[in-house]
């Protein structure tokens, strides 16, 4: 078989297989080009989920006729002026997107720079049909019709228009979040799905304040005001790296990880390192099957990150992955710790939804006063003493008249004063403006766990020496990675040493893991973890899981009667303990109902 050079049209179609997988890929590339062109407004108009038509119009700087012709040639780009792939400051840089899209569709590119006439180019699956002047406003418009129309093998793998539209919507939402200063509109079959205007300058104080305001406004527009109302601000800078954004409080969570939006230097990414760091930050605040909602913006020097990993440009590599992971974990934990007793407002809203006025059937006249089914009102039972309570019973309270002032007791505290216990499981407390319901077991579970963690952090770890040291066979690379973290692992209670070139000897394990711990499985998991991320969070996660289990068994159980003093002591401790707004499994520990909302239930508002 003789070697030969493939035709350019076939080369473009092969390249399109990597760059343009589906309509969402084409939309992403076209919008990124508009952003790199300095556009302040981008309009996306679609028909049938982009399978029939994609039109992207921007008001960027535009292109001359010569540049329009070059733009559809492979590897022609204006985004690498110094040809340095290690210092990429734009979203696009490969020069593959437009020729790839033009090779698998009916394609029109029209552009007009400031102070010049417009120019348009029509291409039908790689063949140029028209190259002529075009009447248009300043900027660029790209229209893609019948994507993969002459590539049936590719078109048959497209999903339904609804599914393709969902992928495009997710792409545009991420790009709109990344560039809050730019206006975006998304229209599908004539119906506007997204209208994200640019922020008005009058709304902010300018500079950094305006940028933060624009970001919060944009996140509220796209993710909903409910998210911004239940999120904490993240802001941490370290060694030239900056992490900003909003992170939902732990009790504001979802059942899938689709609501985690990550950006590196303004580029939306889906990176395992970053997602793993998010999991690490929330590891003892959420149940395994729940996921936080957040939008994080990481800014690093361009030379510290490699975006030239895949043609889709959604994966990145960091020069110092461990430092980046540490920045994310620290930034999230600091933000969550700063407002750690807070619980999601949606919890209270859901609780109010369960309160419904009871509709009762009127009783017959003969039963209204003395009948068997007459409503009975009983005085509440006296507060029962706890079995382990040593304090004497408080003196009996003298009944108050309606004119007497009420004694609030602990009204100055955020969680108020305890008033009763319901079903031996929930504490009822009140402040001047709120009614608070506390899950006594969930609350005490979190308090117990935080005490255990604090105690372990201040002293030497308890270790369990192995009667016979365990030898774990690994690759030489894995053994070296573990050996480099001997001191860090010893601080957690895991004592290891190198055993030959491709094995590790385990002499002791953390006592909290118990005598039946599978040391080999633990070491192999740690080796994989350290080799890929340079961190030892797997061991910390295992210990935290055991902390949570022990705390659950050592906490006040539901069904135990508490005295008023005990309930108030629990409330005060919650106010002073980090993350007391949720239990170790991510569920809320208390619900706060505003007085005016309760009044609405009774038609008073």
C-alpha distance (Angstrom), angle and dihedral (degrees) to the residues before:
residue distance angle dihedral
X1 . . .
X2 3.81 . .
X3 3.78 121.4 .
X4 3.79 114.8 -119.8
X5 3.78 139.8 170.3
X6 3.79 114.1 -104.2
X7 3.82 117.7 -123.3
X8 3.80 114.8 -97.7
X9 3.83 92.0 -118.0
X10 3.81 90.4 56.7
X11 3.81 91.7 45.3
X12 3.80 89.2 52.9
X13 3.80 91.3 50.8
X14 3.80 90.7 50.5
X15 3.80 89.9 50.2
X16 3.79 89.6 47.8
X17 3.79 88.7 60.8
X18 3.81 88.7 67.1
X19 3.80 100.8 34.1
X20 3.83 101.0 36.4
X21 3.78 110.6 39.6
X22 3.82 95.5 153.0
X23 3.82 140.0 -15.9
X24 3.81 91.0 -77.0
X25 3.81 89.4 60.1
X26 3.80 91.5 53.1
X27 3.80 92.2 47.5
X28 3.80 90.9 49.6
X29 3.80 92.9 52.4
X30 3.80 93.7 46.5
X31 3.80 94.5 48.1
X32 3.80 91.6 46.8
X33 3.81 88.9 53.3
X34 3.80 88.9 52.5
X35 3.80 90.9 50.7
X36 3.80 91.9 49.5
X37 3.83 88.4 50.5
X38 3.80 90.3 62.2
X39 3.80 97.7 -107.4
X40 3.81 118.5 171.1
X41 3.81 93.9 -168.5
X42 3.80 128.9 36.7
X43 3.82 124.7 -175.7
X44 3.81 121.1 -166.0
X45 3.82 118.0 -166.4
X46 3.81 119.5 -175.3
X47 3.80 138.4 -177.2
X48 3.81 121.9 -157.4
X49 3.77 95.7 -7.8
X50 3.80 91.7 -50.0
X51 3.81 93.1 -62.3
X52 3.82 91.2 109.4
X53 3.78 102.6 28.8
X54 3.80 140.9 0.5
X55 3.79 118.8 -175.0
X56 3.81 121.0 180.0
X57 3.81 117.8 -177.7
X58 3.81 125.4 -177.8
X59 3.81 138.9 171.9
X60 3.80 95.1 -134.0
X61 3.78 127.4 135.9
X62 3.82 94.6 -75.5
X63 3.81 130.5 -147.3
X64 3.79 137.0 -95.0
X65 3.84 119.9 -119.5
X66 3.81 90.4 -98.3
X67 3.80 91.3 51.6
X68 3.81 91.5 47.4
X69 3.80 89.7 57.0
X70 3.80 92.6 45.7
X71 3.81 92.3 47.9
X72 3.82 91.6 70.2
X73 3.80 93.5 49.5
X74 3.81 117.4 96.4
X75 3.80 117.0 -97.2
X76 3.79 94.5 5.3
X77 3.80 110.6 136.5
X78 3.79 141.8 148.3
X79 3.81 93.4 -152.5
X80 3.80 101.7 85.4
X81 3.81 103.8 56.4
X82 3.81 93.2 160.9
X83 3.84 95.7 33.8
X84 3.79 90.3 -124.3
X85 3.82 111.3 146.3
X86 3.79 90.8 -176.3
X87 3.81 92.9 64.0
X88 3.81 107.0 48.4
X89 3.81 114.4 163.9
X90 3.82 99.4 170.0
X91 3.80 133.1 72.2
X92 3.80 93.8 -123.3
X93 3.78 127.7 39.1
X94 3.81 110.4 142.3
X95 3.81 99.4 81.6
X96 3.81 91.4 -139.9
X97 3.80 106.1 105.3
X98 3.82 103.6 77.9
X99 3.84 97.6 43.1
X100 3.81 90.0 44.6
X101 3.82 92.9 51.6
X102 3.83 92.0 43.1
X103 3.81 90.5 53.8
X104 3.83 93.8 59.3
X105 3.82 103.0 37.6
X106 3.79 147.8 31.9
X107 3.76 97.5 -84.7
X108 3.79 134.8 -169.0
X109 3.80 124.9 -174.5
X110 3.80 119.4 -175.2
X111 3.79 126.3 171.2
X112 3.78 141.0 169.5
X113 3.81 126.6 -170.1
X114 3.79 122.8 -152.9
X115 3.80 113.8 -75.0
X116 3.81 95.0 10.7
X117 3.78 141.1 86.0
X118 3.78 123.6 -93.3
X119 3.79 125.4 -106.4
X120 3.80 130.7 -159.0
X121 3.79 136.9 -161.4
X122 3.83 126.1 -164.6
X123 3.82 118.9 -160.9
X124 3.81 126.7 180.0
X125 3.83 110.4 -157.9
X126 3.80 92.5 -39.0
X127 3.81 99.0 -35.9
X128 3.83 117.4 107.6
X129 3.83 112.3 -129.6
X130 3.79 102.3 169.4
X131 3.80 136.6 20.3
X132 3.81 108.4 174.1
X133 3.82 147.2 119.4
X134 3.82 117.0 -66.9
X135 3.80 130.6 -157.9
X136 3.79 109.1 -132.6
X137 3.80 145.3 124.5
X138 3.78 121.9 -87.8
X139 3.80 111.0 -70.7
X140 3.80 136.1 43.2
X141 3.79 135.7 -64.4
X142 3.80 126.2 -167.6
X143 3.80 121.3 -171.0
X144 3.81 120.7 -169.6
X145 3.82 116.4 -170.3
X146 3.83 127.3 -170.9
X147 3.79 97.3 -3.9
X148 3.84 109.5 -146.1
X149 3.82 88.1 6.4
X150 3.80 91.8 148.2
X151 3.79 96.2 32.1
X152 3.81 101.3 74.3
X153 3.81 92.1 170.5
X154 3.82 88.3 62.9
X155 3.78 98.7 36.1
X156 3.78 94.6 55.3
X157 3.80 89.2 60.1
X158 3.80 92.3 59.1
X159 3.78 114.3 107.4
X160 3.79 127.2 -129.7
X161 3.82 117.6 -59.7
X162 3.81 88.3 -108.9
X163 3.81 92.2 55.6
X164 3.80 93.2 44.0
X165 3.80 89.6 49.2
X166 3.80 90.8 51.8
X167 3.82 89.9 54.8
X168 3.81 91.7 48.6
X169 3.80 92.2 48.2
X170 3.80 90.7 52.8
X171 3.82 90.1 49.6
X172 3.81 94.0 50.5
X173 3.79 92.9 44.6
X174 3.81 90.2 55.1
X175 3.81 93.4 47.6
X176 3.80 91.1 46.6
X177 3.80 90.4 51.7
X178 3.79 90.8 49.2
X179 3.82 92.8 54.0
X180 3.78 106.8 37.2
X181 3.81 93.0 166.1
X182 3.82 92.5 64.5
X183 3.81 126.1 78.9
X184 3.82 117.0 -124.5
X185 3.80 132.1 -172.3
X186 3.80 125.6 -176.9
X187 3.81 120.5 -166.9
X188 3.80 126.8 -177.8
X189 3.81 123.0 -170.2
X190 3.80 89.0 -18.4
X191 3.81 94.5 -50.6
X192 3.80 119.3 113.2
X193 3.81 110.1 -129.9
X194 3.79 99.8 172.6
X195 3.78 131.7 26.4
X196 3.79 111.0 174.2
X197 3.81 108.9 167.6
X198 3.76 123.2 -161.1
X199 3.82 112.2 -98.0
X200 3.79 117.4 -96.5
X201 3.80 113.9 -113.3
X202 3.79 90.3 -134.9
X203 3.80 91.0 65.1
X204 3.78 96.3 66.4
X205 3.76 138.5 45.4
X206 3.78 92.9 -118.4
X207 3.78 133.6 -107.8
X208 3.78 116.0 35.5
X209 3.81 93.1 -5.2
X210 3.80 90.7 57.2
X211 3.80 91.3 48.4
X212 3.81 92.0 52.0
X213 3.80 91.1 45.2
X214 3.82 91.0 50.1
X215 3.79 91.5 49.9
X216 3.81 93.8 50.1
X217 3.81 91.4 46.3
X218 3.81 91.8 49.6
X219 3.80 92.9 47.8
X220 3.79 89.0 49.7
X221 3.82 90.9 50.7
X222 3.80 94.2 49.7
X223 3.80 104.9 30.1
X224 3.79 96.9 30.1
X225 3.79 135.1 -106.1
X226 3.78 88.3 -92.3
X227 3.80 88.8 68.5
X228 3.81 95.9 49.1
X229 3.82 89.9 46.8
X230 3.82 90.7 54.5
X231 3.80 99.8 40.6
X232 3.79 135.9 90.1
X233 3.79 125.1 -139.4
X234 3.81 117.0 -107.1
X235 3.81 117.0 -152.6
X236 3.81 122.9 157.0
X237 3.79 131.5 145.6
X238 3.78 124.2 -168.8
X239 3.83 132.3 164.9
X240 3.79 94.8 -17.8
X241 3.83 93.6 -45.4
X242 3.80 120.9 111.2
X243 3.80 129.5 -164.9
X244 3.80 120.5 -166.7
X245 3.78 139.3 156.0
X246 3.79 139.7 82.8
X247 3.81 128.8 -59.7
X248 3.78 123.8 -166.5
X249 3.78 118.1 -121.4
X250 3.83 110.8 -104.5
X251 3.81 94.6 -103.8
X252 3.82 89.4 56.4
X253 3.80 96.1 73.9
X254 3.78 141.6 135.8
X255 3.78 137.0 -139.9
X256 3.83 94.2 -118.5
X257 3.80 134.3 45.1
X258 3.82 92.3 -126.6
X259 3.80 91.5 104.3
X260 3.80 96.9 66.2
X261 3.79 110.9 102.7
X262 3.79 116.9 -168.6
X263 3.81 127.5 -175.9
X264 3.79 131.9 -174.8
X265 3.81 116.0 -163.9
X266 3.80 89.3 -20.7
X267 3.80 93.4 -50.0
X268 3.83 119.1 120.6
X269 3.80 108.2 -127.1
X270 3.79 138.8 177.8
X271 3.76 101.7 -151.3
X272 3.81 127.2 167.7
X273 3.80 92.8 -146.9
X274 3.80 92.9 56.0
X275 3.80 94.1 43.0
X276 3.80 89.5 49.7
X277 3.80 90.3 52.0
X278 3.81 90.4 52.3
X279 3.80 90.2 51.5
X280 3.79 89.6 49.5
X281 3.81 92.5 52.2
X282 3.82 92.7 51.2
X283 3.80 95.9 34.3
X284 3.81 98.3 117.3
X285 3.80 95.9 30.8
X286 3.80 101.1 60.8
X287 3.78 137.9 45.6
X288 3.79 115.4 -109.1
X289 3.79 93.1 -108.0
X290 3.83 95.2 50.3
X291 3.80 126.2 78.8
X292 3.82 133.0 -159.3
X293 3.80 124.4 -117.1
X294 3.80 113.8 -130.6
X295 3.78 148.0 139.5
X296 3.81 114.8 -146.7
X297 3.80 126.7 -175.3
X298 3.79 116.1 -160.0
X299 3.80 119.2 -167.9
X300 3.81 118.5 -167.8
X301 3.81 133.4 160.9
X302 3.84 107.7 -82.8
X303 3.76 90.7 -121.5
X304 3.83 90.7 59.5
X305 3.82 95.3 61.7
X306 3.80 132.3 53.4
X307 3.81 113.5 -147.5
X308 3.80 93.7 170.2
X309 3.81 93.1 89.1
X310 3.81 102.4 106.7
X311 3.82 133.5 6.8
X312 3.81 89.6 -115.2
X313 3.84 88.7 60.0
X314 3.81 93.8 -146.0
X315 3.80 94.0 116.7
X316 3.79 124.3 69.7
X317 3.79 137.9 -177.3
X318 3.79 124.4 -146.0
X319 3.76 125.4 -146.1
X320 3.83 89.9 -139.6
X321 3.81 105.1 27.6
X322 3.81 93.7 170.4
X323 3.80 92.1 56.0
X324 3.81 91.9 49.5
X325 3.79 92.3 48.9
X326 3.79 91.0 48.6
X327 3.81 90.8 50.4
X328 3.80 92.1 53.5
X329 3.80 95.0 45.7
X330 3.81 92.2 46.3
X331 3.79 93.9 44.7
X332 3.79 93.4 50.3
X333 3.80 95.1 43.7
X334 3.82 92.7 49.2
X335 3.79 91.2 50.5
X336 3.80 93.2 46.5
X337 3.81 93.1 43.6
X338 3.81 91.9 51.6
X339 3.82 90.9 63.9
X340 3.77 98.8 19.5
X341 3.80 101.0 142.7
X342 3.79 91.9 59.1
X343 3.78 122.5 109.3
X344 3.79 128.4 -163.3
X345 3.81 116.7 -83.4
X346 3.79 88.5 -138.2
X347 3.80 88.3 70.6
X348 3.80 90.2 63.1
X349 3.80 92.1 43.3
X350 3.80 90.7 53.2
X351 3.79 90.7 47.9
X352 3.79 91.6 53.7
X353 3.78 88.9 51.9
X354 3.79 90.1 63.1
X355 3.79 92.6 57.3
X356 3.80 109.2 90.7
X357 3.78 127.8 168.8
X358 3.79 108.8 -107.2
X359 3.78 115.3 -118.0
X360 3.79 109.0 -147.4
X361 3.77 128.2 -167.9
X362 3.83 110.6 -122.2
X363 3.80 112.4 -108.1
X364 3.79 121.6 -121.1
X365 3.84 112.7 -96.4
X366 3.80 92.5 -108.9
X367 3.80 91.6 57.7
X368 3.78 100.6 40.5
X369 3.82 94.9 92.8
X370 3.79 110.1 16.5
X371 3.78 105.9 10.1
X372 3.78 122.5 124.7
X373 3.77 91.4 -113.3
X374 3.77 94.3 51.6
X375 3.80 112.9 129.0
X376 3.77 112.3 -98.4
X377 3.76 124.6 -149.5
X378 3.76 118.2 -157.7
X379 3.75 130.1 -175.6
X380 3.81 112.5 -110.1
X381 3.78 114.6 -98.3
X382 3.80 117.1 -101.8
X383 3.79 115.9 -94.3
X384 3.77 107.2 -88.7
X385 3.76 120.5 -130.2
X386 3.80 119.0 -113.1
X387 3.80 112.4 -115.2
X388 3.79 91.1 -124.0
X389 3.77 97.9 40.7
X390 3.81 114.9 121.9
X391 3.80 99.8 -179.4
X392 3.80 117.0 98.0
X393 3.78 121.0 -109.4
X394 3.80 112.8 -86.4
X395 3.81 115.9 -110.2
X396 3.76 115.7 -88.0
X397 3.78 111.8 -88.4
X398 3.79 115.5 -117.4
X399 3.82 109.9 -123.6
X400 3.79 111.6 -104.3
X401 3.74 126.1 -136.1
X402 3.76 121.6 -131.4
X403 3.81 90.9 -102.9
X404 3.79 95.9 53.6
X405 3.81 118.5 99.4
X406 3.76 115.8 -111.0
X407 3.80 121.0 -116.1
X408 3.81 107.3 -129.8
X409 3.75 96.4 -173.2
X410 3.83 103.0 -175.1
X411 3.79 98.6 17.4
X412 3.81 91.3 128.4
X413 3.81 91.1 66.6
X414 3.84 121.0 90.0
X415 3.81 92.7 -122.1
X416 3.79 93.5 39.7
X417 3.79 128.8 -148.8
X418 3.80 126.1 -36.9
X419 3.79 113.3 -113.6
X420 3.81 105.6 169.8
X421 3.78 148.0 -14.5
X422 3.81 120.6 -121.0
X423 3.81 122.2 -149.4
X424 3.80 87.8 -19.2
X425 3.81 88.2 -78.7
X426 3.80 110.3 75.4
X427 3.78 130.9 53.8
X428 3.80 118.2 -143.5
X429 3.80 114.0 -150.3
X430 3.78 133.6 167.8
X431 3.76 139.5 -155.8
X432 3.78 127.3 -173.3
X433 3.82 91.7 -83.1
X434 3.80 107.7 16.7
X435 3.77 144.2 57.1
X436 3.81 112.3 -143.4
X437 3.81 127.5 -160.4
X438 3.81 115.9 -164.7
X439 3.80 127.1 -164.9
X440 3.81 97.9 -138.2
X441 3.80 96.2 -159.4
X442 3.82 95.8 45.9
X443 3.80 91.4 46.9
X444 3.79 95.4 48.5
X445 3.80 90.2 45.0
X446 3.81 90.4 60.7
X447 3.80 92.4 44.7
X448 3.81 91.8 51.5
X449 3.79 93.1 48.5
X450 3.81 93.8 49.6
X451 3.82 89.9 50.8
X452 3.79 91.5 51.4
X453 3.81 91.9 49.7
X454 3.79 92.6 47.6
X455 3.79 91.5 49.3
X456 3.80 92.0 50.1
X457 3.81 91.7 48.8
X458 3.77 94.4 55.9
X459 3.80 100.6 49.3
X460 3.76 142.0 41.2
X461 3.80 113.4 -71.6
X462 3.79 116.6 -105.1
X463 3.77 109.1 -118.9
X464 3.78 133.2 -163.0
X465 3.83 110.4 -144.0
X466 3.78 113.4 -144.5
X467 3.79 115.0 -122.0
X468 3.79 88.8 -141.2
X469 3.84 114.9 24.1
X470 3.81 113.5 -118.1
X471 3.81 118.4 -124.0
X472 3.81 113.8 -151.0
X473 3.81 119.0 -166.5
X474 3.81 114.1 -140.9
X475 3.78 139.5 156.2
X476 3.78 116.2 -83.2
X477 3.84 90.3 -110.2
X478 3.80 92.3 52.8
X479 3.79 92.3 47.0
X480 3.81 90.7 51.4
X481 3.81 91.2 49.2
X482 3.80 91.4 53.1
X483 3.79 93.2 44.0
X484 3.82 89.4 56.3
X485 3.82 89.1 59.6
X486 3.81 99.8 45.5
X487 3.81 94.6 119.4
X488 3.81 93.9 45.5
X489 3.79 91.6 50.5
X490 3.81 91.7 46.2
X491 3.82 88.9 56.3
X492 3.80 86.8 59.9
X493 3.80 92.3 48.8
X494 3.81 99.5 -99.1
X495 3.82 111.1 124.6
X496 3.81 114.3 -165.8
X497 3.79 138.7 155.5
X498 3.78 136.8 -171.6
X499 3.81 114.4 -89.1
X500 3.77 109.0 -167.0
X501 3.80 122.0 -45.8
X502 3.80 100.4 -53.2
X503 3.81 107.7 25.5
X504 3.81 141.2 71.0
X505 3.81 126.5 -146.8
X506 3.81 116.5 -143.3
X507 3.81 112.7 -153.2
X508 3.82 100.8 169.4
X509 3.78 139.9 4.9
X510 3.82 131.1 -156.4
X511 3.80 107.8 -76.8
X512 3.76 90.8 -133.6
X513 3.80 89.7 66.2
X514 3.79 89.6 63.9
X515 3.78 132.7 -132.4
X516 3.82 94.0 -75.4
X517 3.79 96.1 60.2
X518 3.81 114.8 135.7
X519 3.79 97.9 -122.8
X520 3.80 94.0 -176.0
X521 3.80 93.6 53.9
X522 3.80 90.6 45.5
X523 3.80 93.4 51.3
X524 3.82 93.0 46.6
X525 3.81 91.4 50.8
X526 3.79 90.3 48.8
X527 3.80 91.5 48.3
X528 3.81 91.1 53.1
X529 3.78 90.5 45.7
X530 3.79 96.9 48.5
X531 3.81 93.2 43.0
X532 3.81 92.4 54.6
X533 3.80 102.4 33.8
X534 3.78 107.3 14.2
X535 3.81 90.7 -127.2
X536 3.78 137.9 105.3
X537 3.76 99.7 -141.1
X538 3.82 93.3 128.1
X539 3.82 91.6 70.9
X540 3.80 91.1 45.2
X541 3.79 90.0 50.8
X542 3.81 91.4 51.0
X543 3.80 91.4 50.2
X544 3.81 92.0 46.3
X545 3.79 90.1 51.9
X546 3.80 89.6 54.0
X547 3.80 90.6 45.9
X548 3.81 87.4 54.9
X549 3.80 92.9 49.1
X550 3.81 93.1 48.6
X551 3.80 91.5 45.5
X552 3.79 90.6 52.4
X553 3.81 92.1 54.7
X554 3.79 93.2 43.4
X555 3.79 97.6 50.1
X556 3.78 134.5 94.4
X557 3.77 104.7 -79.1
X558 3.76 127.0 -137.0
X559 3.81 108.7 -99.2
X560 3.80 95.8 43.0
X561 3.78 117.6 120.4
X562 3.80 116.0 -128.3
X563 3.77 130.1 -161.8
X564 3.81 120.2 -127.6
X565 3.81 90.7 -105.7
X566 3.81 90.6 53.6
X567 3.78 92.6 48.6
X568 3.80 92.6 49.8
X569 3.81 90.7 46.6
X570 3.81 88.8 53.6
X571 3.81 91.2 50.6
X572 3.81 92.6 49.8
X573 3.79 91.6 48.7
X574 3.81 90.9 50.0
X575 3.79 89.6 54.8
X576 3.81 90.7 54.3
X577 3.81 99.0 42.2
X578 3.82 125.2 86.3
X579 3.80 117.5 -114.2
X580 3.80 93.5 6.5
X581 3.80 89.5 143.6
X582 3.80 90.3 80.3
X583 3.78 135.5 32.9
X584 3.80 124.8 -122.7
X585 3.81 89.8 -85.3
X586 3.80 95.9 53.8
X587 3.81 96.7 -103.3
X588 3.82 119.6 132.7
X589 3.78 117.2 -98.1
X590 3.80 95.7 -157.0
X591 3.79 142.8 18.8
X592 3.80 121.6 -144.9
X593 3.82 117.4 -155.6
X594 3.79 117.6 -168.2
X595 3.79 117.2 -129.8
X596 3.81 93.2 -124.5
X597 3.82 90.3 53.7
X598 3.80 90.4 52.9
X599 3.79 89.2 49.5
X600 3.80 88.9 55.0
X601 3.79 89.8 58.1
X602 3.79 88.4 61.3
X603 3.79 95.3 43.7
X604 3.80 94.1 -108.5
X605 3.80 93.1 127.0
